[in-house]
């Protein structure tokens, strides 16, 4: 998702995870975010006198990576590797990410100074690019009213589970591979516009 701050990108990602009963993590990228901040690391336990794996936030079903373009190419690469391989390696031990696994990346197009834009070859790891945009006046008034009442974020109820999604993937329902390829190709050719 590419958009200015404050339009609900985090809320959308969290609502998606809640509606699917999936685990969720948010990673706020900064120039000093390291690969291990995303994937996890091995920490020495002095009581047990051994190293223990501490999984990173990427070991969740839905991972929101906020301002992905603010972190170094090395850290971006670690995330993109997890997206491709669906696993992380920490001190030679592999950890699978849970299925289904979705990464939502965000960037702020208004403030690009001091950032590390993803090259085209890495942007294609993301299925589509969305812009939320500012809400209209009626929606803004409703959000302000709900904020003042302390009920800005409504509870999202689950409609599917991770197991349901995996089952649908296996059945392939009525989607053909050719139709999916055409859809993805058309999304990559034209930026989505809001009507």
N, C-alpha and C positions, 0 to 999 in steps of 0.2 A: 504494500500500500504506500503510495507516494502522496503525501499531503502535508499541509501545515499543522502545527501542534494544536491540540484542543478540539479536534473534530470527531473524536470517538474511536480511533483506531484500536486502542487497547481494550476498550469496552466491547467492541465488535469481536475481537479475538477471544476474550473471556466468555462472552455470551455463546460463541460457537462451541467452546469446550464444555460449558455447562449444559447446552442443549443436546450434546452427544455423550454426556457422562464420562468425559475424558479428562485426564490430568493436564494441567496447564502450568507453564512457567514463562516469565517475562525476563528478558535479558536487556538491560540498558547499556548500549555500547558507548564507549568513550575511547579516546585515543590510547589510553593505557589498559584497555581490556585485553587480556591475554587468551590464547587458545584454551588454557586450562580453566579459565573462568567460565567457559562454555562447555567443555567436554568433561571436566572433573580432573582430579589429581590423586596422587598417592601420598598419604600422610603417615608419618611415623607415630605409632602408639607406644609410648614409653612403658606403659603397664604390661602390655602383651609382648613388647620387644619385637614388633614386626610392623610392616607397612600395611595400611588398609586403604582400599579404594574408596574415594569419596566421589560418587557420581555427580556430574555437573547438571545444570538445569536442562540441558538438551535431552536428558533421559526422561522425557515426558511425551505425551501424545501430541499436544499442540504447544509449539514454542513460538512466542512472539519475540522477535529480535528487533528491538527498537533502535532506530537510527543506525542501521547496519553500515552505512557509508561513513560513520564517524570512527570506526575502528580500523586497525591496520590490515593490510592485505594478508598478513600471516594469520591473523585471527579470522578474517573472512574465509580464508582457505580452509581452516579447521572446521568451520560451520558447513561450508559447501561439501566437504568430504563426508561429513555425517549425513547430509541430505542425500548424497549419492549412494553411500555404502550402507546406511541404516545401522551403523555401529560405530563405536569409538574404541580406541585402543589406549589404555593407560598402563604404563610400565609393562607392556607386553601382554596385558590381559584385555580381552575383548568383551565389551558390553553391548548387547543389542539394544536398540531403542525400541520402545513399545510400539505395537501396531494397533491401529493405524497411526502414522506419524506425519505431521504436517508442520512446516515452518512458514510463519508469516513474517516477512521482513518489512520494515518501514524505513522511509527516509523523508527528510524535510527538503523539498526542492527550493525553498526560499533562502536557505542558508547553506550554500555549498562550499564556502571558503573554509579551508583547512580540513577538507574531507577526502576520503579515498573512494571515489566512485567505482562501482563494480563494472568491469569490462563486459561487453556484450556476451562473450563466451561464458560468463558466470551468471549473467542475468537470465539466460535461458533455463536455468535450473528452477526458476519460478514459473509456474504455469501461466499466470496472467498478472497484469498490473492494473490496480484499481486506484481511483481517487474518490474519497468520500465527499469532499466539498463541504462548504458551510451549509447549515440547515436554513430553510426558509424562515420567514418572520414568525409564522404560526408555530413551527416546531421550536424555534428559539424561545418564544414566550412560554410554551409548555414546559420546556426544560428549566427555564428560570423559575417557574411556579413550583415544579416538583423539587428543585434544588432547595428553595426556601422552606418547603414542607419536610425536607429531609428524606425524600423518596425518589431521588433522581434515578437511581439504578433499580429497576424492577427485577424481581427474582426470575431467573430463566429456568424453566422446567425442562428436564430431559425428554427428548422425543425419540431418540435412538441411542443405542449403546455402541461401543467399539466393536463388540461381537456382531452386531447387526451390520455394520459397515463392512467388516471382513466377510461376512456371509454374502452380502450383496456383490462384493468384488468377485467372489468365487463363482457365483451364479451368472454373473455378467448380464443379468436381466435382459433388457431389450437393446442394449447399446452394442453396436458393432465397432470393431477396431477401426474400420475405415471412417465411420462417422466421427469417432473421437479424434482421429488424426486431422480430419478436415476442420473440426471445431477449434482445436488447438492451433492449427496453422492460421486460421482466420483471426484468432485472438492475438497472435503474434504479429500479424501483418497490420492490424489497425488498432490504435489506442482506443480504449473504451471511453465513451463520452456519456455524461450524465444528462438526461433529458428533463 
